[in-house]
Amino acid sequence: MILLNQVGDMDQGIIISITGYVIVFFALLLLYYSFVGVSKLLQNNVKKKLIKLGKMPHINDDQSFEVPGQVVAAIAMTIYFSKELHDDESNLLTIKKASKAYSPWSSKIYGLQDFKR
């Protein structure tokens, strides 16, 4: 009887694990197809707007507006290097003694209690 309960619990754990994996897999597929669909929808909107404005009178269906990876990498590196500009430090440390005003809150003498017996 005890052995059957342990096997039953193990089977339930396996079923729960497989169910979790399947749910995550389908959620990832749904996200992938939604991103692809939104991308195609945006590309079609851009094509329609360009045709309407007359800037692109002949458009093939297989023509896409994707930017090549090399161009994206060049733009990213340019932004990275433009943000990295800053002054060179002199590597000189200046230590100044800061004078602190007396505060009774930091005085330990007031924290002591007088125990008279």
N, C-alpha and C positions, 0 to 999 in steps of 0.2 A: 504494500500500500504506500509506504513512504517512497519507495523507488519510483512508483508511477507518478506521484506528485512532483518529484524532482524532474522527471523527463517531461512532464506536462509544462512545468515552468520554463524549461529550456526551450521547448517548442514555441511557447508564447513569446519568449525573448527574441527568437529568430524571426518570427512573424512580424513582430514590432519593428525590428531592425530593417527587414526587407521593405516593409511598408514605408518607413521613413526615407530609405534610399530612393524608392520609386517616387515619392512625393517631391523630394528635392530635385530629382532628375527632371520630372515634368515641369516643375517651376522654372528651372533653368532653361528648358526648351521654350516655354512660354515667353520668358524674358528675351531670349534670342530672337524669336520670330517677331515679337513686338518691336524690338529695336530695328530689325531689318525692314519691317513694314513702315515704320515712321520715317526711316531714311529714304525709302523709295517714294513715299508720299511727298516728302519735302523736295526731292529732286523733280518730281512731276510738277509741283507748284512753281518751282524756279523756271522750268522749261516753258510752262504756260505763260508766265509773266514776261519772259524774254521774247517769246513769239508775239505777245500782245504789244510790247514796246517796239517791235520791229528790229531788235538788235540781233536776232538769230532767226533768219527766215527759213533756213533749211536745217531741220533737226532729224537725225536718224533715231530710231528707237533704241539702238544699241549704244548710242552716244551717252556717256555719263559725265557728271560734273565732279568726279572724285579727284582730289588733289593727290599727286604722287607722293610716296613716302619720303623721297629725297627732299622734296620741297618742304614738307612738314618738318623734317629734321633740321633743315637749314633755318627755317623760321624759329624753331624752338631754341637752337643754339644762339641765334642772334638775340633773342629775348633774354636768354640766360646770361650772356656776356654783357648785355647792356645794363642789367640789374646788378651785376657784380662790381661795377665801378664804385670805388670809394677812395678816400684819402689814405695814403700810407702813414702808418703810425710811427712815431719817433722811437718807440720802445724805451722810453724814459719814464721811470716811476717817480711820482712826486708824492711824498707822504707828509701830510700836514696834521698836526695835533689839533684835534677838535676839542675846544673847551666846552665842558658840559656844566650847565648850571646845577646847583644843588637842588635835589628834590627829596622831600621826606618820604616819598613813596619807595625810593630805592635804598633807603637807609635801613640797615639791618638792626640797628639798636632799638628801633620801635617795634620790631617783631619779637623781641625777647619779653618774656613774661616774668614778673617778680613773684616767686613762690615763697611766701612767708609762712613758717610753721609755728 
